[in-house]
């Protein structure tokens, strides 16, 4: 596979984000890697775009690599994409994905910007990797990068990509003849008897999906009432209602390996019966007890134009740190959902949380910490999961170091001496990672 890395950082080779691309190149030498330093050389490409275009046309996959600047990609990469679009070349059939680094502040809007522009150009877009700036320096971040690239290769090999929101495909997905039973997969729905279109969509998914599924209709559960906001579950983990929902949730849903939600859009939501289900699992909303579980959706309705429903679905998965395998409305969507869900179940695949997940959980974390005297069950869960470990007041060493660097930068003489050295110094931990990766490759 021929990869074209489009490095959108104005720092060029000194970009922190670009180190992840170099790390992947070390671990996957069977791929052919080429690099365009679009961010650093944008003025050159404004004068002559021909060399960049030649490199892009030879590639099977474009890998956009950039830091998130103010909600989106840096200006230099914006300009490069404008220049690329002006060429009016046919890129259909090629794949594209992206790697970003940031503190996850609105990385979602940056990623969607690249996704939409890729689809404009006919590229088959694969969901990208949004990493924290320091992730690559740790083993967890390195594993996430390698897992991401393995999934990218799997997607290219199986022609899996994000379908444009208006795409429709009436072809029938392939049937999976022998159903696997080594994983527990719940098909959770609120289907009414009149939902014939939803019934047909669920049946098509069951036929295509290689795992046996258990269908649970939440609309038939005998709820005694909706959440009262009494916070009893936050103190001792139990619900004030005695209708059996807590046992049902813990014994059937939370013990599943994956959940696929199936619904017809009603009143710009999943419907009232799903809302009572969501509200009553208030404890799971705070404690994210399904972390790592992949989820998918089967949807009937005008999902392409229901922006809030889409936001709810994606944000719910991110806050819960679930792998979002996709939302299917037709045969093409079912094929993608089935393949992605199978991959996630077999490989334990999950991406790092983006702005929705990181921001949402930090709001919860701060709330639970302040209210820990009352919300004792939540507090115990947060301590066990290490959610308090990155609180600012616990990073005394980093804070002291930033005061020192800030004092040096405030001195004009020292600032002049340090000019150009800051970026180089930031790369020190990543160079060690790359040396180790190169050593491992040579040993193989």
C-alpha positions as CSV (number, residue, x, y, z in Angstrom):
1,X,0.0,0.0,0.0
2,X,1.3,3.4,-1.0
3,X,0.8,6.1,1.7
4,X,1.1,9.9,1.1
5,X,1.5,11.7,4.4
6,X,0.2,15.3,4.1
7,X,1.9,17.1,7.0
8,X,-0.1,20.2,7.6
9,X,2.0,21.5,10.5
10,X,4.0,24.7,9.8
11,X,6.8,23.1,11.8
12,X,7.5,20.5,9.2
13,X,9.7,17.7,10.5
14,X,9.6,19.2,14.0
15,X,5.9,18.7,14.3
16,X,4.8,16.6,17.3
17,X,2.0,15.1,15.2
18,X,4.3,14.1,12.4
19,X,6.2,11.9,14.9
20,X,3.2,9.6,15.0
21,X,3.4,9.2,11.2
22,X,7.2,8.4,11.5
23,X,6.4,5.9,14.3
24,X,3.9,4.1,12.0
25,X,6.4,4.1,9.2
26,X,8.9,2.3,11.4
27,X,6.4,-0.3,12.4
28,X,4.9,-0.9,9.0
29,X,7.8,-0.9,6.6
30,X,5.9,-3.1,4.1
31,X,3.9,0.1,3.2
32,X,5.5,2.6,0.8
33,X,5.6,6.0,2.5
34,X,5.9,9.5,0.9
35,X,5.6,12.8,2.6
36,X,4.4,16.3,1.6
37,X,5.3,19.0,4.1
38,X,2.2,21.0,3.1
39,X,2.2,23.3,6.1
40,X,5.9,24.3,6.0
41,X,6.1,24.7,2.2
42,X,2.7,26.2,1.4
43,X,4.1,29.2,-0.4
44,X,6.0,27.0,-2.7
45,X,2.9,24.9,-3.5
46,X,1.0,28.1,-4.2
47,X,3.5,28.8,-7.0
48,X,3.8,25.2,-8.3
49,X,1.5,22.4,-7.2
50,X,2.7,19.8,-9.7
51,X,5.1,17.8,-7.5
52,X,2.6,17.5,-4.7
53,X,-0.1,16.4,-7.2
54,X,2.2,13.7,-8.6
55,X,2.8,12.3,-5.2
56,X,-0.9,12.3,-4.3
57,X,-1.9,10.6,-7.6
58,X,0.6,7.7,-6.9
59,X,-0.8,7.0,-3.4
60,X,-3.5,4.5,-2.4
61,X,-4.2,6.4,0.9
62,X,-3.8,10.0,2.0
63,X,-2.8,10.5,5.6
64,X,-3.5,14.0,6.8
65,X,-1.3,14.8,9.8
66,X,-1.7,18.1,11.7
67,X,-2.1,19.8,15.1
68,X,-5.6,21.2,15.8
69,X,-5.4,25.0,15.6
70,X,-8.5,27.0,16.9
71,X,-11.2,24.4,16.2
72,X,-9.9,23.3,12.8
73,X,-6.7,22.4,10.9
74,X,-4.0,25.1,10.6
75,X,-4.4,27.8,7.8
76,X,-1.6,26.2,5.8
77,X,-3.4,22.9,5.5
78,X,-6.7,24.8,4.6
79,X,-4.8,26.5,1.8
80,X,-3.3,23.2,0.6
81,X,-6.8,21.7,0.4
82,X,-8.0,24.7,-1.6
83,X,-5.1,24.2,-4.0
84,X,-5.8,20.5,-4.3
85,X,-9.4,21.0,-5.0
86,X,-8.6,23.6,-7.7
87,X,-6.7,20.9,-9.6
88,X,-10.1,19.2,-10.2
89,X,-8.4,15.7,-10.4
90,X,-10.2,12.5,-9.9
91,X,-9.2,11.0,-6.6
92,X,-12.2,8.6,-6.3
93,X,-11.1,5.1,-5.3
94,X,-8.3,6.3,-3.1
95,X,-8.6,6.2,0.7
96,X,-8.0,8.9,3.2
97,X,-7.6,9.2,7.0
98,X,-6.1,11.6,9.5
99,X,-3.9,11.9,12.6
100,X,-4.1,14.9,14.9
101,X,-2.6,16.0,18.2
102,X,-4.2,18.4,20.6
103,X,-5.6,18.7,24.1
104,X,-8.9,17.5,22.6
105,X,-10.5,21.0,22.5
106,X,-12.9,20.7,19.6
107,X,-10.8,18.1,17.7
108,X,-14.2,16.9,16.5
109,X,-14.8,19.9,14.3
110,X,-11.2,19.6,12.9
111,X,-11.8,15.9,12.0
112,X,-15.2,16.6,10.4
113,X,-13.6,19.3,8.3
114,X,-11.1,16.9,6.8
115,X,-13.7,14.2,6.5
116,X,-16.1,16.4,4.5
117,X,-13.4,17.7,2.2
118,X,-12.2,14.2,1.6
119,X,-15.7,13.2,0.6
120,X,-16.0,16.3,-1.6
121,X,-13.0,14.9,-3.6
122,X,-14.4,11.4,-3.9
123,X,-11.9,9.9,-1.3
124,X,-13.0,7.0,0.8
125,X,-12.6,8.4,4.3
126,X,-11.7,6.2,7.3
127,X,-12.2,7.6,10.7
128,X,-9.0,9.1,12.1
129,X,-6.9,9.1,15.3
130,X,-7.2,12.1,17.7
131,X,-4.4,11.8,20.1
132,X,-3.3,13.9,23.1
133,X,0.0,15.8,22.4
134,X,1.9,13.5,24.8
135,X,0.3,10.2,23.9
136,X,3.0,8.8,21.7
137,X,5.6,9.1,24.5
138,X,3.7,6.5,26.5
139,X,3.0,2.8,25.9
140,X,-0.8,3.3,25.9
141,X,-0.6,6.0,23.2
142,X,1.8,3.8,21.1
143,X,-0.6,0.9,21.3
144,X,-3.5,3.1,20.2
145,X,-1.5,4.4,17.2
146,X,-0.6,0.8,16.1
147,X,-4.1,-0.4,16.7
148,X,-5.4,2.5,14.6
149,X,-3.2,1.7,11.7
150,X,-4.1,-2.0,11.8
151,X,-7.7,-1.0,11.5
152,X,-6.9,1.4,8.6
153,X,-5.3,-1.5,6.8
154,X,-8.2,-3.7,7.5
155,X,-10.6,-1.0,6.2
156,X,-8.7,-0.6,3.0
157,X,-8.5,-4.4,2.4
158,X,-12.2,-4.7,3.0
159,X,-13.3,-1.5,1.3
160,X,-14.8,0.0,4.5
161,X,-15.2,3.7,4.8
162,X,-17.5,6.4,6.1
163,X,-20.5,6.7,3.7
164,X,-21.6,10.2,2.8
165,X,-24.6,11.1,4.8
166,X,-26.9,11.1,1.7
167,X,-25.6,7.8,0.3
168,X,-28.1,5.1,-0.4
169,X,-27.5,1.5,-1.5
170,X,-30.4,-0.9,-2.2
171,X,-28.1,-3.9,-2.7
172,X,-28.5,-6.7,-0.2
173,X,-25.6,-7.3,2.2
174,X,-24.0,-10.7,2.2
175,X,-25.5,-13.3,4.7
176,X,-23.3,-14.8,7.4
177,X,-24.2,-18.5,7.3
178,X,-22.7,-19.8,10.5
179,X,-23.5,-17.7,13.6
180,X,-20.7,-17.3,16.2
181,X,-21.7,-17.5,19.8
182,X,-18.4,-16.7,21.5
183,X,-19.6,-13.1,22.1
184,X,-22.8,-11.8,23.6
185,X,-24.4,-9.2,21.3
186,X,-27.6,-7.4,22.3
187,X,-29.9,-5.9,19.6
188,X,-31.7,-3.3,21.7
189,X,-34.8,-1.8,20.2
190,X,-38.0,0.1,21.0
191,X,-39.8,-1.1,17.9
192,X,-43.6,-1.0,17.7
193,X,-45.7,-3.4,15.8
194,X,-46.2,-0.8,13.1
195,X,-42.4,-0.3,12.6
196,X,-42.2,-2.6,9.5
197,X,-39.2,-0.7,8.0
198,X,-37.3,-1.1,11.3
199,X,-38.2,-4.8,11.5
200,X,-36.8,-5.3,8.0
201,X,-33.6,-3.4,8.8
202,X,-33.0,-5.5,11.9
203,X,-33.6,-8.7,10.0
204,X,-31.1,-7.7,7.3
205,X,-28.6,-6.9,10.0
206,X,-29.1,-10.3,11.8
207,X,-28.6,-12.0,8.4
208,X,-25.4,-10.2,7.7
209,X,-23.8,-10.1,11.1
210,X,-21.6,-13.2,11.9
211,X,-22.6,-13.3,15.6
212,X,-25.8,-14.5,17.1
213,X,-27.8,-11.7,18.6
214,X,-30.3,-11.4,21.4
215,X,-33.1,-9.0,20.6
216,X,-34.4,-7.0,23.6
217,X,-37.4,-4.6,23.1
218,X,-37.1,-2.0,25.8
219,X,-40.6,-0.7,24.9
220,X,-42.0,-3.8,26.6
221,X,-40.1,-3.4,29.9
222,X,-42.5,-2.7,32.8
223,X,-41.0,0.6,34.0
224,X,-42.6,1.8,37.2
225,X,-41.6,5.4,36.3
226,X,-38.9,7.7,35.0
227,X,-35.9,8.9,36.8
228,X,-36.8,11.2,39.8
229,X,-33.3,12.7,40.2
230,X,-33.3,11.6,43.8
231,X,-29.5,10.5,43.6
232,X,-30.1,7.4,45.6
233,X,-28.1,5.4,43.1
234,X,-25.2,7.8,43.5
235,X,-24.8,7.1,47.2
236,X,-25.3,3.3,47.4
237,X,-25.7,2.2,43.8
238,X,-29.3,1.1,44.0
239,X,-32.5,2.6,42.5
240,X,-35.5,3.8,44.5
241,X,-37.8,1.9,42.1
242,X,-38.3,-1.8,42.7
243,X,-39.4,-2.7,39.2
244,X,-36.3,-4.9,38.4
245,X,-34.7,-2.5,36.0
246,X,-31.4,-2.3,37.9
247,X,-31.0,-6.1,37.8
248,X,-32.0,-6.2,34.2
249,X,-29.5,-3.6,33.3
250,X,-26.6,-5.2,35.1
251,X,-27.3,-8.8,34.3
252,X,-28.3,-8.5,30.6
253,X,-27.1,-5.2,29.1
254,X,-23.9,-4.4,31.0
255,X,-22.6,-7.9,30.7
256,X,-22.9,-7.9,26.9
257,X,-19.8,-7.6,24.6
258,X,-21.6,-5.2,22.2
259,X,-24.9,-3.5,21.9
260,X,-26.6,-2.4,18.7
261,X,-29.5,0.1,19.1
262,X,-32.3,0.0,16.6
263,X,-35.0,2.7,16.5
264,X,-37.1,4.9,14.2
265,X,-36.4,8.6,14.7
266,X,-39.4,10.3,16.5
267,X,-39.6,13.9,17.4
268,X,-35.9,14.4,16.6
269,X,-34.8,11.7,19.1
270,X,-34.7,8.0,19.6
271,X,-38.2,8.1,21.1
272,X,-39.7,8.4,24.6
273,X,-39.2,4.7,25.4
274,X,-35.5,5.0,24.8
275,X,-35.4,8.2,26.9
276,X,-36.8,6.5,30.0
277,X,-34.2,3.7,29.5
278,X,-31.4,6.3,29.3
279,X,-32.6,8.2,32.3
280,X,-33.1,5.2,34.4
281,X,-29.5,4.0,33.8
282,X,-28.3,7.3,35.4
283,X,-25.6,5.4,37.3
284,X,-24.0,4.2,34.0
285,X,-24.0,7.7,32.7
286,X,-21.8,8.8,35.5
287,X,-19.7,5.6,36.0
288,X,-19.4,4.6,32.3
289,X,-19.5,0.9,33.2
290,X,-19.5,-0.1,29.6
291,X,-16.0,1.3,28.8
292,X,-14.5,-0.5,25.8
293,X,-17.8,-2.0,24.6
294,X,-18.4,-1.4,20.9
295,X,-21.8,0.0,19.9
296,X,-23.7,0.4,16.7
297,X,-27.0,1.8,15.5
298,X,-29.8,0.8,13.0
299,X,-31.8,3.8,12.2
300,X,-35.0,4.5,10.2
301,X,-35.7,8.1,9.4
302,X,-34.0,11.2,7.9
303,X,-30.8,10.7,9.9
304,X,-28.8,12.7,7.3
305,X,-30.6,15.9,8.4
306,X,-31.0,15.1,12.1
307,X,-27.8,16.8,13.3
308,X,-28.7,16.7,16.9
309,X,-29.5,12.9,16.9
310,X,-26.1,12.4,15.2
311,X,-24.4,14.5,17.9
312,X,-26.2,12.6,20.7
313,X,-25.2,9.2,19.3
314,X,-21.5,10.1,18.8
315,X,-21.2,12.0,22.1
316,X,-22.8,9.2,24.1
317,X,-20.3,6.7,22.7
318,X,-17.4,9.0,23.4
319,X,-18.3,9.8,27.0
320,X,-18.8,6.1,27.6
321,X,-15.5,5.4,25.8
322,X,-17.2,3.0,23.5
323,X,-16.1,2.2,20.0
324,X,-18.7,3.7,17.7
325,X,-19.0,1.1,14.9
326,X,-21.4,3.2,12.8
327,X,-25.1,4.0,12.1
328,X,-26.7,1.9,9.3
329,X,-29.8,2.7,7.3
330,X,-29.4,0.5,4.3
331,X,-27.5,-2.5,2.9
332,X,-24.2,-0.6,2.5
333,X,-24.4,0.7,6.0
334,X,-25.2,-2.7,7.4
335,X,-22.2,-4.1,5.6
336,X,-19.9,-1.5,7.2
337,X,-21.5,-1.8,10.6
338,X,-21.2,-5.6,10.6
339,X,-17.6,-5.6,9.5
340,X,-16.5,-2.9,11.9
341,X,-18.3,-4.4,14.9
342,X,-16.8,-7.8,14.1
343,X,-13.3,-6.3,14.0
344,X,-13.8,-4.4,17.3
345,X,-15.1,-7.6,19.0
346,X,-12.2,-9.7,17.8
347,X,-9.5,-7.2,18.4
348,X,-10.7,-5.1,21.4
349,X,-10.5,-2.0,19.2
350,X,-11.3,1.3,20.7
351,X,-10.1,4.8,19.8
352,X,-8.9,7.5,22.2
353,X,-11.7,9.8,23.4
354,X,-12.2,13.0,21.5
355,X,-13.5,16.4,22.7
356,X,-16.9,14.9,23.5
357,X,-15.5,12.2,25.7
358,X,-12.6,14.0,27.3
359,X,-14.6,17.2,27.9
360,X,-17.7,15.4,29.2
361,X,-15.8,13.1,31.6
362,X,-13.8,16.0,33.0
363,X,-17.0,17.8,33.8
364,X,-18.3,14.7,35.5
365,X,-14.9,14.2,37.3
366,X,-14.9,17.7,38.8
367,X,-18.5,17.4,39.8
368,X,-18.0,14.0,41.5
369,X,-14.9,15.2,43.3
370,X,-16.6,18.1,44.8
371,X,-19.7,16.1,45.7
372,X,-17.8,12.9,46.7
373,X,-19.1,13.1,50.3
374,X,-22.7,12.5,48.9
375,X,-22.0,10.6,45.6
376,X,-20.0,7.9,47.3
377,X,-20.6,5.1,44.7
378,X,-19.5,7.4,41.9
379,X,-16.5,8.6,43.9
380,X,-15.3,5.0,44.6
381,X,-15.6,4.2,40.8
382,X,-13.7,7.3,39.8
383,X,-10.9,6.5,42.2
384,X,-10.6,2.9,41.0
385,X,-10.5,4.0,37.4
386,X,-7.9,6.7,38.0
387,X,-10.1,9.5,36.7
388,X,-8.6,11.9,39.3
389,X,-5.0,11.2,38.4
390,X,-4.8,14.0,35.8
391,X,-6.3,16.8,37.9
392,X,-4.3,20.0,37.6
393,X,-3.5,20.3,41.3
394,X,-1.8,16.9,41.2
395,X,0.7,18.0,38.5
396,X,3.0,20.1,40.7
397,X,6.1,19.3,38.7
398,X,4.6,20.3,35.4
399,X,3.2,23.5,36.9
400,X,6.7,24.4,38.3
401,X,8.3,23.7,35.0
402,X,5.9,25.9,33.1
403,X,6.6,28.8,35.5
404,X,10.3,28.3,34.8
405,X,9.8,28.3,31.0
406,X,7.5,31.2,31.2
407,X,10.1,33.3,33.1
408,X,12.7,32.4,30.5
409,X,10.4,33.4,27.6
410,X,9.7,36.7,29.4
411,X,13.4,37.6,29.2
412,X,14.2,39.2,25.8
413,X,17.8,38.0,25.8
414,X,16.9,34.4,26.8
415,X,14.0,34.4,24.3
416,X,16.4,35.2,21.5
417,X,18.7,32.4,22.5
418,X,15.9,30.0,22.8
419,X,14.4,30.9,19.4
420,X,14.1,27.7,17.3
421,X,15.1,25.4,20.2
422,X,11.6,25.0,21.8
423,X,10.2,22.8,19.0
424,X,13.4,20.7,19.0
425,X,13.3,20.3,22.7
426,X,9.6,19.2,22.6
427,X,10.6,16.3,20.3
428,X,13.1,14.7,22.7
429,X,10.8,12.1,24.2
430,X,9.5,11.2,20.7
431,X,12.9,10.7,19.3
432,X,13.5,8.0,22.0
433,X,10.3,6.3,20.9
434,X,11.3,6.4,17.2
435,X,14.8,5.0,18.1
436,X,13.2,2.1,20.0
437,X,10.8,1.5,17.1
438,X,13.7,1.4,14.6
439,X,15.6,-1.0,16.8
440,X,12.6,-3.3,17.1
441,X,12.2,-3.3,13.3
442,X,15.9,-4.2,12.8
443,X,15.6,-7.0,15.2
444,X,12.7,-8.6,13.3
